[in-house]
């Protein structure tokens, strides 16, 4: 256990990191000797992405720990020197889903060859989608286009601007309610990035509190349904047009709170393999060095 460590935690209001908020609200971080401050941006003020593309979280926002897509954690720590990767994993039984418009001829993932798929770039989402699509089509046939937030991608699909989009729940459930067809699912991999003051003791205390919160949610998911649905409610505020033909009460009932896992210490072998894949695709500097990306916690 750490003693009186003060941490600023960047909190993404996405359902796959719900245990971080639960741990903060229930005092689990405090019980582990961590005084935490959740840094969260208001959904109503975010137009493109929660994690700023050109500002560092560990520097400009003075954040000590932040979650981000595993592949973006590699790129961000190397290109922007924005902390070091301290942990990674699949934090929830909650896949990304590629949805298509039912009026298209797309019937299987193989049909996505050369089809523009809407993602939110510089969140890491494009790398996750690229990896998944490459299992079904040739790498040169993967086409990803930037359409921003989940509501923007859904609107683009509804309006026929694109034929396919990637989404996480609860927006996936909204997409199904709107009549769109799921065509491919793939796991959402997350990295945890820490600043200079995050040592082994701090990380272990963070994970212990997170684990306790994940256990609470897993044991009684219905007790956390309202918190889980908060992002959907915020989407209703900023994109009411997407809900005009949806029975919101039934939509809420259909949403399932996932089962949560916990961050694991950074897997150097896995991250090294992912780094080489990124180099092969020209997604990161060929000189990128794993030792400068993954923390060596003392």
C-alpha positions in Angstrom: 0.0 0.0 0.0 1.2 3.5 -0.8 1.1 6.3 1.8 -0.7 9.6 0.9 0.1 9.5 -2.8 -1.9 12.1 -4.7 -2.9 11.2 -8.3 -4.8 13.0 -11.1 -6.6 10.3 -13.1 -7.9 11.1 -16.5 -11.3 9.5 -16.8 -12.9 8.6 -20.1 -16.7 8.4 -19.7 -16.7 5.2 -21.7 -18.3 2.1 -20.3 -15.2 0.0 -20.4 -13.5 2.0 -17.6 -16.6 2.3 -15.3 -14.7 0.7 -12.4 -12.3 3.7 -12.2 -15.2 6.0 -11.3 -16.7 3.4 -9.0 -13.4 3.1 -7.1 -13.2 6.9 -6.8 -16.8 7.3 -5.6 -16.6 4.4 -3.1 -13.3 5.4 -1.5 -11.4 2.4 -2.7 -8.4 4.5 -3.9 -8.4 6.3 -0.6 -8.3 2.9 1.2 -5.2 2.1 -0.8 -3.5 5.3 0.2 -4.3 7.2 -3.0 -5.8 10.7 -3.0 -7.3 10.9 -6.4 -8.7 13.6 -8.5 -10.7 12.5 -11.6 -10.1 14.7 -14.6 -13.0 14.4 -17.0 -14.1 16.6 -19.9 -17.8 17.5 -20.3 -19.3 15.5 -23.1 -21.2 18.6 -24.3 -17.9 20.4 -24.9 -16.2 17.5 -26.8 -16.7 17.7 -30.5 -14.1 15.2 -31.8 -12.3 13.2 -29.1 -11.9 13.2 -25.3 -8.1 12.8 -25.4 -6.6 15.9 -27.1 -4.6 15.0 -30.1 -1.9 17.7 -29.8 -1.7 18.2 -26.0 0.0 15.9 -23.6 -2.0 14.6 -20.7 1.0 14.1 -18.4 2.3 17.5 -19.2 -0.4 20.0 -20.4 -3.1 18.4 -18.2 -0.8 17.3 -15.3 -2.4 13.9 -15.3 -0.6 11.0 -13.6 -2.5 8.0 -15.1 -4.7 7.8 -18.2 -6.4 5.0 -20.2 -6.2 4.9 -24.0 -6.3 2.3 -26.8 -3.3 -0.1 -26.6 -1.9 0.9 -30.0 -2.5 4.6 -29.3 -0.6 4.2 -26.0 2.4 3.1 -28.1 2.2 5.9 -30.5 1.4 8.6 -28.0 4.2 7.7 -25.5 6.8 7.6 -28.4 5.7 10.5 -30.5 4.6 12.9 -27.8 6.6 11.6 -24.8 3.3 11.6 -22.9 4.2 9.2 -20.1 5.1 5.5 -20.3 2.9 2.4 -20.7 2.5 0.7 -17.3 -0.4 -1.7 -17.9 -2.6 -3.1 -20.5 -5.5 -5.5 -21.1 -9.0 -6.1 -22.2 -10.9 -4.3 -19.5 -14.5 -5.4 -20.3 -16.4 -8.1 -22.0 -17.5 -5.5 -24.5 -16.4 -5.7 -28.1 -16.3 -3.1 -30.8 -18.9 -3.8 -33.5 -18.9 -2.9 -37.1 -22.4 -1.9 -38.2 -23.7 -1.6 -41.7 -26.8 -0.2 -43.3 -29.3 -3.0 -44.1 -29.7 -1.7 -47.7 -26.0 -2.4 -48.6 -24.8 -5.6 -50.1 -22.4 -6.2 -47.2 -23.1 -9.6 -45.7 -19.8 -10.7 -44.2 -16.6 -9.1 -42.9 -14.9 -10.1 -46.2 -17.3 -7.7 -48.0 -15.7 -4.8 -46.2 -12.7 -4.9 -48.6 -12.3 -1.3 -49.9 -15.4 -0.2 -48.1 -14.8 3.0 -46.1 -15.4 2.3 -42.4 -16.0 5.3 -40.1 -13.8 5.5 -37.0 -12.6 8.2 -34.7 -8.9 8.7 -35.5 -6.2 9.5 -33.0 -8.1 7.7 -30.3 -6.4 4.4 -31.2 -9.7 3.1 -32.5 -8.4 3.0 -36.0 -5.6 0.7 -35.1 -7.9 -1.7 -33.3 -10.2 -1.7 -36.4 -7.3 -2.1 -38.8 -6.0 -5.2 -36.9 -9.5 -6.7 -36.9 -10.2 -6.0 -40.5 -6.9 -7.5 -41.6 -8.1 -10.9 -40.5 -10.7 -10.8 -43.2 -9.4 -8.6 -46.0 -5.9 -7.7 -47.4 -4.2 -4.9 -45.5 -4.2 -2.7 -48.6 -8.0 -3.2 -48.8 -8.7 -1.6 -45.4 -10.3 1.8 -45.7 -10.8 3.9 -42.6 -12.4 7.3 -42.6 -12.5 9.8 -39.7 -16.0 10.7 -38.5 -15.4 11.6 -34.9 -17.6 10.8 -31.9 -20.0 7.8 -31.9 -23.0 10.0 -32.5 -21.2 11.5 -35.6 -20.5 8.0 -36.9 -24.1 6.9 -36.4 -25.4 10.0 -38.1 -23.1 9.4 -41.0 -24.4 5.8 -41.3 -28.0 6.9 -41.0 -27.6 9.6 -43.7 -25.8 7.3 -46.1 -22.5 9.1 -46.0 -20.7 5.8 -45.1 -21.8 2.1 -45.3 -20.0 0.9 -42.2 -19.0 2.3 -38.7 -17.4 1.0 -35.6 -19.1 1.4 -32.2 -18.9 0.3 -28.6 -21.9 -0.3 -26.3 -24.1 1.4 -25.3 -24.0 3.0 -28.7 -24.0 -0.5 -30.3 -27.4 -1.1 -28.7 -28.6 2.2 -30.0 -27.4 1.2 -33.5 -29.4 -2.1 -33.3 -32.5 -0.1 -32.2 -32.1 2.0 -35.3 -32.1 -1.1 -37.5 -28.4 -1.3 -38.4 -26.8 -4.7 -38.9 -23.8 -6.0 -36.9 -21.2 -7.5 -39.3 -18.0 -7.9 -37.2 -17.0 -7.9 -33.5 -13.5 -7.5 -32.2 -12.0 -7.0 -28.7 -11.2 -3.6 -27.3 -7.7 -3.5 -26.0 -6.6 -0.7 -23.6 -3.4 0.6 -22.3 -2.7 2.4 -19.0 -0.1 5.2 -19.3 1.6 6.6 -16.2 3.6 9.8 -15.6 7.0 10.0 -14.0 5.7 9.7 -10.4 3.9 6.4 -11.0 6.1 3.7 -9.5 5.3 0.0 -8.8 3.7 0.7 -5.4 1.4 3.4 -6.9 0.4 1.1 -9.8 -0.3 -1.8 -7.5 -2.5 0.4 -5.3 -4.3 1.7 -8.3 -5.0 -1.8 -9.6 -6.1 -3.1 -6.2 -8.7 -0.3 -5.9 -9.8 -0.9 -9.6 -10.1 -4.6 -8.9 -12.3 -4.1 -5.9 -14.6 -1.8 -7.9 -14.7 -4.3 -10.8 -15.7 -7.0 -8.4 -18.5 -4.9 -7.1 -19.9 -4.3 -10.6 -19.5 -7.9 -11.6 -21.4 -9.2 -8.5 -24.3 -6.8 -8.9 -24.3 -5.2 -12.4 -27.9 -3.9 -12.1 -26.8 -1.7 -9.2 -24.5 0.2 -11.6 -26.9 0.4 -14.6 -27.6 4.2 -14.1 -23.9 5.0 -14.0 -23.3 2.8 -17.0 -26.0 4.5 -19.0 -24.7 8.0 -18.3 -22.9 8.3 -21.6 -26.0 7.3 -23.5 -27.9 10.0 -21.6 -25.3 12.6 -22.6 -25.6 11.5 -26.2 -29.3 12.1 -26.0 -28.5 15.7 -25.0 -26.1 16.4 -27.7 -27.6 14.3 -30.5 -31.4 14.2 -29.9 -32.1 13.5 -33.6 -30.7 10.0 -33.3 -33.3 9.1 -30.7 -36.3 10.5 -32.4 -37.5 7.1 -33.7 -36.3 5.1 -30.7 -38.2 4.0 -27.6 -35.6 5.3 -25.1 -37.1 3.3 -22.2 -36.9 0.0 -24.1 -33.4 1.0 -25.3 -32.3 1.4 -21.7 -33.7 -2.0 -20.8 -31.9 -3.7 -23.6 -28.4 -2.4 -22.6 -26.4 -5.0 -20.6 -23.8 -4.0 -18.1 -20.6 -6.0 -19.1 -18.4 -8.1 -17.0 -15.2 -6.2 -16.1 -11.6 -7.4 -16.0 -8.6 -5.5 -14.5 -5.4 -3.9 -15.9 -2.4 -6.2 -15.9 1.3 -5.1 -15.8 2.5 -4.1 -19.2 3.2 -7.1 -21.3 6.5 -6.2 -23.1 6.3 -9.2 -25.5 2.8 -8.4 -26.6 3.5 -4.6 -26.8 6.7 -5.3 -28.7 4.8 -7.4 -31.3 2.2 -4.7 -31.7 5.0 -2.1 -32.1 6.5 -4.1 -34.9 3.1 -4.3 -36.6 2.7 -0.6 -36.4 6.2 -0.1 -37.9 5.3 -2.5 -40.8 2.2 -0.4 -41.5 4.0 2.9 -41.3 1.9 3.9 -38.3 4.8 4.8 -36.1 8.4 5.9 -36.5 10.6 3.0 -37.5 13.1 4.0 -34.8 10.4 3.7 -32.0 12.1 2.0 -29.1 10.1 -0.2 -26.7 12.4 0.8 -23.8 11.3 4.4 -24.3 7.6 3.4 -24.4 7.1 0.9 -21.6 7.9 1.9 -18.1 10.5 0.1 -16.0 8.9 0.4 -12.6 11.2 0.3 -9.7 
